[in-house]
């Protein structure tokens, strides 16, 4: 089942993007604290110097379970969802290590821009400091803690972007994507024109995801990783 879910993510890029977004929600505006070593509660997993708390895992699990229940037909076993979530959380910590290895940093101006673009902190389309402070307080977070959390997410994304931007389609892959679009919409030239760019972008996205997975799996072989499955 887990293999089928992952294969579906490759076949339908929108699904993988949504899953990544759902997991990311557990890293940002959630009830409680993150889990990068600051937490004293149970540790579900350790990845090098970083950890995943049990509370964080449960939040990510609940968000992901609701997503699959609402968006994906069929029944999914708890163990399948748990494995998917813990894999994603471990990958997130591994990307932080990748960012460190690449020597990446986050400028204060870049972090401020990212936070100001978060819609939850906006009022009438503009960042509102009062809304920001109130929402953080409601989630038992201080600006300093939240901004440290968000900086880690920005670092992870920077590392991903470096690997992703190095990927390009070969002429053969480009021709294959375009030919597939023509076959699917050959009776409607207008649809063919509209779908051509989308097909190319989907194929590129899938290739980028394979590159990201290959990179992170290779890095994980060099990092001590421990998962306490009895806590899942």
Biotite code that builds the C-alpha atoms (Angstrom):
import biotite.structure as struc

atoms = struc.array([
    struc.Atom([0.000, 0.000, 0.000], chain_id="A", res_id=1, res_name="UNK", atom_name="CA", element="C"),
    struc.Atom([2.814, 2.415, 0.881], chain_id="A", res_id=2, res_name="UNK", atom_name="CA", element="C"),
    struc.Atom([4.449, 1.695, -2.475], chain_id="A", res_id=3, res_name="UNK", atom_name="CA", element="C"),
    struc.Atom([1.168, 2.404, -4.273], chain_id="A", res_id=4, res_name="UNK", atom_name="CA", element="C"),
    struc.Atom([0.767, 5.702, -2.440], chain_id="A", res_id=5, res_name="UNK", atom_name="CA", element="C"),
    struc.Atom([4.275, 6.755, -3.402], chain_id="A", res_id=6, res_name="UNK", atom_name="CA", element="C"),
    struc.Atom([3.756, 5.681, -7.005], chain_id="A", res_id=7, res_name="UNK", atom_name="CA", element="C"),
    struc.Atom([0.548, 7.703, -7.072], chain_id="A", res_id=8, res_name="UNK", atom_name="CA", element="C"),
    struc.Atom([2.527, 10.706, -5.891], chain_id="A", res_id=9, res_name="UNK", atom_name="CA", element="C"),
    struc.Atom([4.836, 10.352, -8.904], chain_id="A", res_id=10, res_name="UNK", atom_name="CA", element="C"),
    struc.Atom([1.974, 9.840, -11.345], chain_id="A", res_id=11, res_name="UNK", atom_name="CA", element="C"),
    struc.Atom([-0.011, 12.789, -10.016], chain_id="A", res_id=12, res_name="UNK", atom_name="CA", element="C"),
    struc.Atom([2.345, 15.672, -9.100], chain_id="A", res_id=13, res_name="UNK", atom_name="CA", element="C"),
    struc.Atom([-0.497, 17.675, -7.532], chain_id="A", res_id=14, res_name="UNK", atom_name="CA", element="C"),
    struc.Atom([-0.919, 14.880, -5.001], chain_id="A", res_id=15, res_name="UNK", atom_name="CA", element="C"),
    struc.Atom([2.711, 14.964, -3.936], chain_id="A", res_id=16, res_name="UNK", atom_name="CA", element="C"),
    struc.Atom([2.653, 18.755, -3.690], chain_id="A", res_id=17, res_name="UNK", atom_name="CA", element="C"),
    struc.Atom([-0.423, 18.546, -1.470], chain_id="A", res_id=18, res_name="UNK", atom_name="CA", element="C"),
    struc.Atom([1.125, 15.907, 0.777], chain_id="A", res_id=19, res_name="UNK", atom_name="CA", element="C"),
    struc.Atom([4.257, 18.013, 1.186], chain_id="A", res_id=20, res_name="UNK", atom_name="CA", element="C"),
    struc.Atom([2.090, 20.958, 2.096], chain_id="A", res_id=21, res_name="UNK", atom_name="CA", element="C"),
    struc.Atom([0.118, 18.971, 4.649], chain_id="A", res_id=22, res_name="UNK", atom_name="CA", element="C"),
    struc.Atom([3.303, 17.719, 6.306], chain_id="A", res_id=23, res_name="UNK", atom_name="CA", element="C"),
    struc.Atom([4.701, 21.265, 6.300], chain_id="A", res_id=24, res_name="UNK", atom_name="CA", element="C"),
    struc.Atom([1.670, 22.472, 8.243], chain_id="A", res_id=25, res_name="UNK", atom_name="CA", element="C"),
    struc.Atom([2.883, 20.416, 11.190], chain_id="A", res_id=26, res_name="UNK", atom_name="CA", element="C"),
    struc.Atom([6.186, 22.310, 11.043], chain_id="A", res_id=27, res_name="UNK", atom_name="CA", element="C"),
    struc.Atom([4.698, 25.786, 11.293], chain_id="A", res_id=28, res_name="UNK", atom_name="CA", element="C"),
    struc.Atom([1.335, 26.889, 12.750], chain_id="A", res_id=29, res_name="UNK", atom_name="CA", element="C"),
    struc.Atom([0.386, 23.971, 14.986], chain_id="A", res_id=30, res_name="UNK", atom_name="CA", element="C"),
    struc.Atom([-0.557, 23.538, 18.617], chain_id="A", res_id=31, res_name="UNK", atom_name="CA", element="C"),
    struc.Atom([2.611, 22.861, 20.554], chain_id="A", res_id=32, res_name="UNK", atom_name="CA", element="C"),
    struc.Atom([6.323, 22.950, 19.899], chain_id="A", res_id=33, res_name="UNK", atom_name="CA", element="C"),
    struc.Atom([8.531, 21.624, 17.138], chain_id="A", res_id=34, res_name="UNK", atom_name="CA", element="C"),
    struc.Atom([11.153, 19.097, 18.157], chain_id="A", res_id=35, res_name="UNK", atom_name="CA", element="C"),
    struc.Atom([14.676, 20.006, 17.150], chain_id="A", res_id=36, res_name="UNK", atom_name="CA", element="C"),
    struc.Atom([16.206, 18.982, 20.431], chain_id="A", res_id=37, res_name="UNK", atom_name="CA", element="C"),
    struc.Atom([14.513, 21.673, 22.492], chain_id="A", res_id=38, res_name="UNK", atom_name="CA", element="C"),
    struc.Atom([11.721, 19.360, 23.578], chain_id="A", res_id=39, res_name="UNK", atom_name="CA", element="C"),
    struc.Atom([11.991, 17.148, 26.633], chain_id="A", res_id=40, res_name="UNK", atom_name="CA", element="C"),
    struc.Atom([9.175, 14.759, 25.727], chain_id="A", res_id=41, res_name="UNK", atom_name="CA", element="C"),
    struc.Atom([9.332, 11.426, 23.934], chain_id="A", res_id=42, res_name="UNK", atom_name="CA", element="C"),
    struc.Atom([11.488, 11.303, 20.815], chain_id="A", res_id=43, res_name="UNK", atom_name="CA", element="C"),
    struc.Atom([10.023, 9.351, 17.906], chain_id="A", res_id=44, res_name="UNK", atom_name="CA", element="C"),
    struc.Atom([13.115, 9.653, 15.730], chain_id="A", res_id=45, res_name="UNK", atom_name="CA", element="C"),
    struc.Atom([16.616, 11.063, 15.764], chain_id="A", res_id=46, res_name="UNK", atom_name="CA", element="C"),
    struc.Atom([18.428, 12.117, 12.604], chain_id="A", res_id=47, res_name="UNK", atom_name="CA", element="C"),
    struc.Atom([21.997, 13.092, 13.294], chain_id="A", res_id=48, res_name="UNK", atom_name="CA", element="C"),
    struc.Atom([21.792, 16.021, 15.725], chain_id="A", res_id=49, res_name="UNK", atom_name="CA", element="C"),
    struc.Atom([18.062, 16.597, 15.136], chain_id="A", res_id=50, res_name="UNK", atom_name="CA", element="C"),
    struc.Atom([15.031, 14.892, 16.659], chain_id="A", res_id=51, res_name="UNK", atom_name="CA", element="C"),
    struc.Atom([11.316, 14.400, 15.986], chain_id="A", res_id=52, res_name="UNK", atom_name="CA", element="C"),
    struc.Atom([9.057, 14.660, 19.025], chain_id="A", res_id=53, res_name="UNK", atom_name="CA", element="C"),
    struc.Atom([6.049, 12.436, 19.553], chain_id="A", res_id=54, res_name="UNK", atom_name="CA", element="C"),
    struc.Atom([3.733, 15.466, 19.611], chain_id="A", res_id=55, res_name="UNK", atom_name="CA", element="C"),
    struc.Atom([5.001, 16.663, 16.251], chain_id="A", res_id=56, res_name="UNK", atom_name="CA", element="C"),
    struc.Atom([4.604, 13.209, 14.776], chain_id="A", res_id=57, res_name="UNK", atom_name="CA", element="C"),
    struc.Atom([1.011, 12.947, 16.009], chain_id="A", res_id=58, res_name="UNK", atom_name="CA", element="C"),
    struc.Atom([0.099, 16.327, 14.515], chain_id="A", res_id=59, res_name="UNK", atom_name="CA", element="C"),
    struc.Atom([1.615, 15.423, 11.167], chain_id="A", res_id=60, res_name="UNK", atom_name="CA", element="C"),
    struc.Atom([-0.098, 12.033, 11.247], chain_id="A", res_id=61, res_name="UNK", atom_name="CA", element="C"),
    struc.Atom([-3.524, 13.517, 11.978], chain_id="A", res_id=62, res_name="UNK", atom_name="CA", element="C"),
    struc.Atom([-3.173, 16.137, 9.218], chain_id="A", res_id=63, res_name="UNK", atom_name="CA", element="C"),
    struc.Atom([-2.024, 13.553, 6.685], chain_id="A", res_id=64, res_name="UNK", atom_name="CA", element="C"),
    struc.Atom([-4.739, 11.055, 7.644], chain_id="A", res_id=65, res_name="UNK", atom_name="CA", element="C"),
    struc.Atom([-7.426, 13.703, 7.169], chain_id="A", res_id=66, res_name="UNK", atom_name="CA", element="C"),
    struc.Atom([-5.944, 14.660, 3.812], chain_id="A", res_id=67, res_name="UNK", atom_name="CA", element="C"),
    struc.Atom([-6.041, 11.096, 2.477], chain_id="A", res_id=68, res_name="UNK", atom_name="CA", element="C"),
    struc.Atom([-9.510, 10.494, 3.877], chain_id="A", res_id=69, res_name="UNK", atom_name="CA", element="C"),
    struc.Atom([-10.857, 13.626, 2.160], chain_id="A", res_id=70, res_name="UNK", atom_name="CA", element="C"),
    struc.Atom([-8.907, 13.591, -1.105], chain_id="A", res_id=71, res_name="UNK", atom_name="CA", element="C"),
    struc.Atom([-7.903, 10.030, -1.962], chain_id="A", res_id=72, res_name="UNK", atom_name="CA", element="C"),
    struc.Atom([-10.419, 7.192, -2.473], chain_id="A", res_id=73, res_name="UNK", atom_name="CA", element="C"),
    struc.Atom([-9.912, 3.909, -0.673], chain_id="A", res_id=74, res_name="UNK", atom_name="CA", element="C"),
    struc.Atom([-8.998, 2.775, 2.808], chain_id="A", res_id=75, res_name="UNK", atom_name="CA", element="C"),
    struc.Atom([-5.542, 3.312, 4.267], chain_id="A", res_id=76, res_name="UNK", atom_name="CA", element="C"),
    struc.Atom([-4.123, 1.406, 7.208], chain_id="A", res_id=77, res_name="UNK", atom_name="CA", element="C"),
    struc.Atom([-2.829, 3.377, 10.161], chain_id="A", res_id=78, res_name="UNK", atom_name="CA", element="C"),
    struc.Atom([0.591, 1.768, 9.801], chain_id="A", res_id=79, res_name="UNK", atom_name="CA", element="C"),
    struc.Atom([0.812, 2.909, 6.186], chain_id="A", res_id=80, res_name="UNK", atom_name="CA", element="C"),
    struc.Atom([0.075, 6.527, 7.065], chain_id="A", res_id=81, res_name="UNK", atom_name="CA", element="C"),
    struc.Atom([2.441, 6.408, 10.034], chain_id="A", res_id=82, res_name="UNK", atom_name="CA", element="C"),
    struc.Atom([5.270, 5.139, 7.852], chain_id="A", res_id=83, res_name="UNK", atom_name="CA", element="C"),
    struc.Atom([4.652, 7.814, 5.226], chain_id="A", res_id=84, res_name="UNK", atom_name="CA", element="C"),
    struc.Atom([4.676, 10.548, 7.886], chain_id="A", res_id=85, res_name="UNK", atom_name="CA", element="C"),
    struc.Atom([7.761, 9.394, 9.752], chain_id="A", res_id=86, res_name="UNK", atom_name="CA", element="C"),
    struc.Atom([9.621, 9.046, 6.443], chain_id="A", res_id=87, res_name="UNK", atom_name="CA", element="C"),
    struc.Atom([8.739, 12.642, 5.562], chain_id="A", res_id=88, res_name="UNK", atom_name="CA", element="C"),
    struc.Atom([9.765, 13.945, 8.979], chain_id="A", res_id=89, res_name="UNK", atom_name="CA", element="C"),
    struc.Atom([13.091, 12.140, 8.766], chain_id="A", res_id=90, res_name="UNK", atom_name="CA", element="C"),
    struc.Atom([13.615, 13.552, 5.282], chain_id="A", res_id=91, res_name="UNK", atom_name="CA", element="C"),
    struc.Atom([12.935, 17.063, 6.599], chain_id="A", res_id=92, res_name="UNK", atom_name="CA", element="C"),
    struc.Atom([15.667, 16.708, 9.210], chain_id="A", res_id=93, res_name="UNK", atom_name="CA", element="C"),
    struc.Atom([18.011, 15.254, 6.601], chain_id="A", res_id=94, res_name="UNK", atom_name="CA", element="C"),
    struc.Atom([17.485, 18.307, 4.376], chain_id="A", res_id=95, res_name="UNK", atom_name="CA", element="C"),
    struc.Atom([18.575, 20.488, 7.289], chain_id="A", res_id=96, res_name="UNK", atom_name="CA", element="C"),
    struc.Atom([21.805, 18.512, 7.407], chain_id="A", res_id=97, res_name="UNK", atom_name="CA", element="C"),
    struc.Atom([22.123, 18.898, 3.630], chain_id="A", res_id=98, res_name="UNK", atom_name="CA", element="C"),
    struc.Atom([21.722, 22.666, 3.975], chain_id="A", res_id=99, res_name="UNK", atom_name="CA", element="C"),
    struc.Atom([24.410, 22.726, 6.654], chain_id="A", res_id=100, res_name="UNK", atom_name="CA", element="C"),
    struc.Atom([26.748, 20.681, 4.447], chain_id="A", res_id=101, res_name="UNK", atom_name="CA", element="C"),
    struc.Atom([26.154, 23.135, 1.584], chain_id="A", res_id=102, res_name="UNK", atom_name="CA", element="C"),
    struc.Atom([27.019, 26.058, 3.838], chain_id="A", res_id=103, res_name="UNK", atom_name="CA", element="C"),
    struc.Atom([23.609, 27.659, 3.355], chain_id="A", res_id=104, res_name="UNK", atom_name="CA", element="C"),
    struc.Atom([22.347, 30.465, 5.578], chain_id="A", res_id=105, res_name="UNK", atom_name="CA", element="C"),
    struc.Atom([19.183, 32.535, 5.844], chain_id="A", res_id=106, res_name="UNK", atom_name="CA", element="C"),
    struc.Atom([19.410, 36.324, 5.750], chain_id="A", res_id=107, res_name="UNK", atom_name="CA", element="C"),
    struc.Atom([17.141, 38.214, 8.134], chain_id="A", res_id=108, res_name="UNK", atom_name="CA", element="C"),
    struc.Atom([15.562, 40.069, 5.204], chain_id="A", res_id=109, res_name="UNK", atom_name="CA", element="C"),
    struc.Atom([14.749, 36.803, 3.403], chain_id="A", res_id=110, res_name="UNK", atom_name="CA", element="C"),
    struc.Atom([13.204, 35.292, 6.526], chain_id="A", res_id=111, res_name="UNK", atom_name="CA", element="C"),
    struc.Atom([11.137, 38.424, 7.147], chain_id="A", res_id=112, res_name="UNK", atom_name="CA", element="C"),
    struc.Atom([9.847, 38.335, 3.560], chain_id="A", res_id=113, res_name="UNK", atom_name="CA", element="C"),
    struc.Atom([8.821, 34.685, 3.875], chain_id="A", res_id=114, res_name="UNK", atom_name="CA", element="C"),
    struc.Atom([6.943, 35.290, 7.114], chain_id="A", res_id=115, res_name="UNK", atom_name="CA", element="C"),
    struc.Atom([5.183, 38.364, 5.743], chain_id="A", res_id=116, res_name="UNK", atom_name="CA", element="C"),
    struc.Atom([3.899, 36.279, 2.824], chain_id="A", res_id=117, res_name="UNK", atom_name="CA", element="C"),
    struc.Atom([2.173, 33.723, 5.084], chain_id="A", res_id=118, res_name="UNK", atom_name="CA", element="C"),
    struc.Atom([-1.540, 34.342, 4.583], chain_id="A", res_id=119, res_name="UNK", atom_name="CA", element="C"),
    struc.Atom([-2.445, 33.422, 8.163], chain_id="A", res_id=120, res_name="UNK", atom_name="CA", element="C"),
    struc.Atom([-0.547, 36.503, 9.300], chain_id="A", res_id=121, res_name="UNK", atom_name="CA", element="C"),
    struc.Atom([-2.212, 38.858, 6.853], chain_id="A", res_id=122, res_name="UNK", atom_name="CA", element="C"),
    struc.Atom([-5.198, 41.139, 7.157], chain_id="A", res_id=123, res_name="UNK", atom_name="CA", element="C"),
    struc.Atom([-6.755, 42.529, 3.985], chain_id="A", res_id=124, res_name="UNK", atom_name="CA", element="C"),
    struc.Atom([-3.855, 41.089, 1.994], chain_id="A", res_id=125, res_name="UNK", atom_name="CA", element="C"),
    struc.Atom([-1.155, 42.753, 4.088], chain_id="A", res_id=126, res_name="UNK", atom_name="CA", element="C"),
    struc.Atom([1.024, 41.441, 6.916], chain_id="A", res_id=127, res_name="UNK", atom_name="CA", element="C"),
    struc.Atom([-0.454, 42.491, 10.246], chain_id="A", res_id=128, res_name="UNK", atom_name="CA", element="C"),
    struc.Atom([1.896, 42.458, 13.279], chain_id="A", res_id=129, res_name="UNK", atom_name="CA", element="C"),
    struc.Atom([-1.048, 42.174, 15.677], chain_id="A", res_id=130, res_name="UNK", atom_name="CA", element="C"),
    struc.Atom([-2.431, 39.130, 13.887], chain_id="A", res_id=131, res_name="UNK", atom_name="CA", element="C"),
    struc.Atom([1.083, 37.650, 13.877], chain_id="A", res_id=132, res_name="UNK", atom_name="CA", element="C"),
    struc.Atom([1.560, 38.105, 17.608], chain_id="A", res_id=133, res_name="UNK", atom_name="CA", element="C"),
    struc.Atom([-1.948, 36.914, 18.454], chain_id="A", res_id=134, res_name="UNK", atom_name="CA", element="C"),
    struc.Atom([-1.754, 33.738, 16.363], chain_id="A", res_id=135, res_name="UNK", atom_name="CA", element="C"),
    struc.Atom([1.651, 32.800, 17.747], chain_id="A", res_id=136, res_name="UNK", atom_name="CA", element="C"),
    struc.Atom([0.446, 33.375, 21.307], chain_id="A", res_id=137, res_name="UNK", atom_name="CA", element="C"),
    struc.Atom([-2.608, 31.201, 20.657], chain_id="A", res_id=138, res_name="UNK", atom_name="CA", element="C"),
    struc.Atom([-0.242, 28.415, 19.607], chain_id="A", res_id=139, res_name="UNK", atom_name="CA", element="C"),
    struc.Atom([2.068, 28.873, 22.625], chain_id="A", res_id=140, res_name="UNK", atom_name="CA", element="C"),
    struc.Atom([4.860, 30.278, 20.463], chain_id="A", res_id=141, res_name="UNK", atom_name="CA", element="C"),
    struc.Atom([7.008, 33.363, 20.796], chain_id="A", res_id=142, res_name="UNK", atom_name="CA", element="C"),
    struc.Atom([8.223, 35.235, 17.689], chain_id="A", res_id=143, res_name="UNK", atom_name="CA", element="C"),
    struc.Atom([11.796, 34.152, 18.441], chain_id="A", res_id=144, res_name="UNK", atom_name="CA", element="C"),
    struc.Atom([10.877, 30.462, 18.575], chain_id="A", res_id=145, res_name="UNK", atom_name="CA", element="C"),
    struc.Atom([8.649, 30.623, 15.505], chain_id="A", res_id=146, res_name="UNK", atom_name="CA", element="C"),
    struc.Atom([11.225, 32.537, 13.490], chain_id="A", res_id=147, res_name="UNK", atom_name="CA", element="C"),
    struc.Atom([13.903, 29.991, 14.396], chain_id="A", res_id=148, res_name="UNK", atom_name="CA", element="C"),
    struc.Atom([11.544, 27.232, 13.228], chain_id="A", res_id=149, res_name="UNK", atom_name="CA", element="C"),
    struc.Atom([10.749, 29.039, 10.002], chain_id="A", res_id=150, res_name="UNK", atom_name="CA", element="C"),
    struc.Atom([14.444, 29.681, 9.340], chain_id="A", res_id=151, res_name="UNK", atom_name="CA", element="C"),
    struc.Atom([15.019, 25.926, 9.411], chain_id="A", res_id=152, res_name="UNK", atom_name="CA", element="C"),
    struc.Atom([12.215, 25.419, 6.896], chain_id="A", res_id=153, res_name="UNK", atom_name="CA", element="C"),
    struc.Atom([13.695, 28.093, 4.620], chain_id="A", res_id=154, res_name="UNK", atom_name="CA", element="C"),
    struc.Atom([17.099, 26.400, 4.874], chain_id="A", res_id=155, res_name="UNK", atom_name="CA", element="C"),
    struc.Atom([15.597, 23.038, 3.922], chain_id="A", res_id=156, res_name="UNK", atom_name="CA", element="C"),
    struc.Atom([13.860, 24.607, 0.942], chain_id="A", res_id=157, res_name="UNK", atom_name="CA", element="C"),
    struc.Atom([17.077, 26.287, -0.186], chain_id="A", res_id=158, res_name="UNK", atom_name="CA", element="C"),
    struc.Atom([18.869, 22.941, -0.207], chain_id="A", res_id=159, res_name="UNK", atom_name="CA", element="C"),
    struc.Atom([16.018, 21.351, -2.150], chain_id="A", res_id=160, res_name="UNK", atom_name="CA", element="C"),
    struc.Atom([16.044, 24.185, -4.657], chain_id="A", res_id=161, res_name="UNK", atom_name="CA", element="C"),
    struc.Atom([19.747, 23.742, -5.388], chain_id="A", res_id=162, res_name="UNK", atom_name="CA", element="C"),
    struc.Atom([19.199, 20.076, -6.280], chain_id="A", res_id=163, res_name="UNK", atom_name="CA", element="C"),
    struc.Atom([15.922, 20.754, -8.102], chain_id="A", res_id=164, res_name="UNK", atom_name="CA", element="C"),
    struc.Atom([17.325, 23.575, -10.235], chain_id="A", res_id=165, res_name="UNK", atom_name="CA", element="C"),
    struc.Atom([20.142, 21.336, -11.440], chain_id="A", res_id=166, res_name="UNK", atom_name="CA", element="C"),
    struc.Atom([17.595, 19.064, -13.160], chain_id="A", res_id=167, res_name="UNK", atom_name="CA", element="C"),
    struc.Atom([16.533, 19.601, -16.771], chain_id="A", res_id=168, res_name="UNK", atom_name="CA", element="C"),
    struc.Atom([14.674, 17.522, -19.337], chain_id="A", res_id=169, res_name="UNK", atom_name="CA", element="C"),
    struc.Atom([16.647, 15.911, -22.119], chain_id="A", res_id=170, res_name="UNK", atom_name="CA", element="C"),
    struc.Atom([15.490, 16.528, -25.708], chain_id="A", res_id=171, res_name="UNK", atom_name="CA", element="C"),
    struc.Atom([14.078, 12.986, -25.753], chain_id="A", res_id=172, res_name="UNK", atom_name="CA", element="C"),
    struc.Atom([12.091, 13.546, -22.528], chain_id="A", res_id=173, res_name="UNK", atom_name="CA", element="C"),
    struc.Atom([10.785, 16.853, -23.830], chain_id="A", res_id=174, res_name="UNK", atom_name="CA", element="C"),
    struc.Atom([9.659, 15.273, -27.083], chain_id="A", res_id=175, res_name="UNK", atom_name="CA", element="C"),
    struc.Atom([7.992, 12.402, -25.226], chain_id="A", res_id=176, res_name="UNK", atom_name="CA", element="C"),
    struc.Atom([5.994, 14.783, -23.005], chain_id="A", res_id=177, res_name="UNK", atom_name="CA", element="C"),
    struc.Atom([4.860, 16.808, -25.981], chain_id="A", res_id=178, res_name="UNK", atom_name="CA", element="C"),
    struc.Atom([3.926, 13.699, -27.973], chain_id="A", res_id=179, res_name="UNK", atom_name="CA", element="C"),
    struc.Atom([1.855, 12.378, -25.067], chain_id="A", res_id=180, res_name="UNK", atom_name="CA", element="C"),
    struc.Atom([-0.086, 15.628, -24.928], chain_id="A", res_id=181, res_name="UNK", atom_name="CA", element="C"),
    struc.Atom([-0.796, 15.495, -28.655], chain_id="A", res_id=182, res_name="UNK", atom_name="CA", element="C"),
    struc.Atom([-2.054, 11.914, -28.441], chain_id="A", res_id=183, res_name="UNK", atom_name="CA", element="C"),
    struc.Atom([-4.358, 12.732, -25.554], chain_id="A", res_id=184, res_name="UNK", atom_name="CA", element="C"),
    struc.Atom([-5.821, 15.883, -27.139], chain_id="A", res_id=185, res_name="UNK", atom_name="CA", element="C"),
    struc.Atom([-5.385, 15.282, -30.882], chain_id="A", res_id=186, res_name="UNK", atom_name="CA", element="C"),
    struc.Atom([-9.097, 15.836, -31.489], chain_id="A", res_id=187, res_name="UNK", atom_name="CA", element="C"),
    struc.Atom([-8.962, 19.290, -29.925], chain_id="A", res_id=188, res_name="UNK", atom_name="CA", element="C"),
    struc.Atom([-6.057, 21.521, -31.057], chain_id="A", res_id=189, res_name="UNK", atom_name="CA", element="C"),
    struc.Atom([-6.976, 24.192, -28.483], chain_id="A", res_id=190, res_name="UNK", atom_name="CA", element="C"),
    struc.Atom([-6.637, 21.720, -25.625], chain_id="A", res_id=191, res_name="UNK", atom_name="CA", element="C"),
    struc.Atom([-3.371, 20.442, -27.095], chain_id="A", res_id=192, res_name="UNK", atom_name="CA", element="C"),
    struc.Atom([-1.862, 23.908, -27.007], chain_id="A", res_id=193, res_name="UNK", atom_name="CA", element="C"),
    struc.Atom([-3.036, 24.533, -23.446], chain_id="A", res_id=194, res_name="UNK", atom_name="CA", element="C"),
    struc.Atom([-1.888, 21.136, -22.190], chain_id="A", res_id=195, res_name="UNK", atom_name="CA", element="C"),
    struc.Atom([1.528, 21.125, -23.843], chain_id="A", res_id=196, res_name="UNK", atom_name="CA", element="C"),
    struc.Atom([3.269, 23.298, -21.271], chain_id="A", res_id=197, res_name="UNK", atom_name="CA", element="C"),
    struc.Atom([1.488, 21.586, -18.383], chain_id="A", res_id=198, res_name="UNK", atom_name="CA", element="C"),
    struc.Atom([2.653, 18.165, -19.562], chain_id="A", res_id=199, res_name="UNK", atom_name="CA", element="C"),
    struc.Atom([6.239, 19.340, -19.830], chain_id="A", res_id=200, res_name="UNK", atom_name="CA", element="C"),
    struc.Atom([6.105, 20.859, -16.349], chain_id="A", res_id=201, res_name="UNK", atom_name="CA", element="C"),
    struc.Atom([4.615, 17.666, -14.903], chain_id="A", res_id=202, res_name="UNK", atom_name="CA", element="C"),
    struc.Atom([7.361, 15.523, -16.446], chain_id="A", res_id=203, res_name="UNK", atom_name="CA", element="C"),
    struc.Atom([10.009, 17.956, -15.198], chain_id="A", res_id=204, res_name="UNK", atom_name="CA", element="C"),
    struc.Atom([8.494, 17.947, -11.712], chain_id="A", res_id=205, res_name="UNK", atom_name="CA", element="C"),
    struc.Atom([8.549, 14.158, -11.581], chain_id="A", res_id=206, res_name="UNK", atom_name="CA", element="C"),
    struc.Atom([12.189, 14.081, -12.688], chain_id="A", res_id=207, res_name="UNK", atom_name="CA", element="C"),
    struc.Atom([13.063, 16.698, -10.082], chain_id="A", res_id=208, res_name="UNK", atom_name="CA", element="C"),
    struc.Atom([11.342, 14.653, -7.380], chain_id="A", res_id=209, res_name="UNK", atom_name="CA", element="C"),
    struc.Atom([13.335, 11.577, -8.370], chain_id="A", res_id=210, res_name="UNK", atom_name="CA", element="C"),
    struc.Atom([16.538, 13.603, -8.152], chain_id="A", res_id=211, res_name="UNK", atom_name="CA", element="C"),
    struc.Atom([15.585, 14.943, -4.722], chain_id="A", res_id=212, res_name="UNK", atom_name="CA", element="C"),
    struc.Atom([14.765, 11.457, -3.455], chain_id="A", res_id=213, res_name="UNK", atom_name="CA", element="C"),
    struc.Atom([18.012, 10.011, -4.820], chain_id="A", res_id=214, res_name="UNK", atom_name="CA", element="C"),
    struc.Atom([20.052, 12.787, -3.206], chain_id="A", res_id=215, res_name="UNK", atom_name="CA", element="C"),
    struc.Atom([18.420, 12.537, 0.204], chain_id="A", res_id=216, res_name="UNK", atom_name="CA", element="C"),
    struc.Atom([18.502, 8.729, 0.276], chain_id="A", res_id=217, res_name="UNK", atom_name="CA", element="C"),
    struc.Atom([22.218, 8.846, -0.499], chain_id="A", res_id=218, res_name="UNK", atom_name="CA", element="C"),
    struc.Atom([22.801, 11.391, 2.275], chain_id="A", res_id=219, res_name="UNK", atom_name="CA", element="C"),
    struc.Atom([20.840, 9.311, 4.780], chain_id="A", res_id=220, res_name="UNK", atom_name="CA", element="C"),
    struc.Atom([23.316, 6.461, 4.378], chain_id="A", res_id=221, res_name="UNK", atom_name="CA", element="C"),
    struc.Atom([25.948, 8.703, 5.986], chain_id="A", res_id=222, res_name="UNK", atom_name="CA", element="C"),
    struc.Atom([23.808, 9.850, 8.944], chain_id="A", res_id=223, res_name="UNK", atom_name="CA", element="C"),
    struc.Atom([22.898, 7.943, 12.123], chain_id="A", res_id=224, res_name="UNK", atom_name="CA", element="C"),
    struc.Atom([19.097, 7.579, 12.063], chain_id="A", res_id=225, res_name="UNK", atom_name="CA", element="C"),
    struc.Atom([17.032, 5.932, 14.777], chain_id="A", res_id=226, res_name="UNK", atom_name="CA", element="C"),
    struc.Atom([13.235, 5.482, 14.774], chain_id="A", res_id=227, res_name="UNK", atom_name="CA", element="C"),
    struc.Atom([11.498, 4.424, 17.981], chain_id="A", res_id=228, res_name="UNK", atom_name="CA", element="C"),
    struc.Atom([8.619, 2.555, 16.366], chain_id="A", res_id=229, res_name="UNK", atom_name="CA", element="C"),
    struc.Atom([7.008, 1.706, 19.677], chain_id="A", res_id=230, res_name="UNK", atom_name="CA", element="C"),
    struc.Atom([6.158, 5.431, 19.985], chain_id="A", res_id=231, res_name="UNK", atom_name="CA", element="C"),
    struc.Atom([4.484, 5.739, 16.565], chain_id="A", res_id=232, res_name="UNK", atom_name="CA", element="C"),
])
